[in-house]
Amino acid sequence: MIQSVLPQLSFSFCRHQPLHADFSGGQITSDAGLLPLRSFDERHHLTSHWAAACSVAFEAEAEEENVMRRRPRDPQLPLFDHRTLLLSFLQGASVLVIALAVFVIAHLRGEPETNTRALTFTTFIIANLALILANRSWTRPIVATLRSPNPALWWVIGGALAILAIVLYVPLARDLFRFSRLHNVDLVICGAAGVFSVMWFEALKVFGRSRIVTAS
């Protein structure tokens, strides 16, 4: 008969102090719901379809107004220069920082784990949608680009928001990702945090345009 009792654990660094283990903390997870998401993505190729949809949206974007007045690009230069790589890195880092800030604040406020996970996930999705809108143009602000028609873009954004709504408000999907139902105030907070993550880039656009106008 196999014994199911584990041997007593000993810790060399704490020989003279008693250690007590308490396993009554309830259900916890260290994957933040990412394992079900990865399994779903591997089965339905969600990430690849999303990337393809985003590329379609950007390819359908109209050219910048001053594209014909730009100097020809030097063919000897790399495809992605240092400025492009730096701005791309800062964009991703700002989204990460804002999402982590939402997670930490929710945790410090004593929010349930399911609510904390739902808040962080929603902020991350909205921030990425804000990134898509911000990168429609590196010279015009989001408000100006909204007047440019791009049906493919709105299909992508609408589809992402529809999937987000299903994950948050359909019980089967919500239980799969271990989310809780978010209230209107929660959605406003996530939306404001996601938009705030790209505000520095919008300010950079306005500052850059003002410098061009002043120089001319």
Secondary structure by P-SEA (a helix, b strand, c coil): cccccccbbbbcccccbbbbbbccccccccccaaaaaaaaaaacaaaaaaaaaaaaaaaacccccccccccccccccccccaaaaaaaaaaaaaaaaaaaaaaaaaaaacccaaaaaaaaaaaaaaaaaaaaaaacccccccccccccccaaaaaaaaaaaaaaaaacccaaaaaaaccccccaaaaaaaaaaaaaaaaaaaaaaaaaaaaaaaac
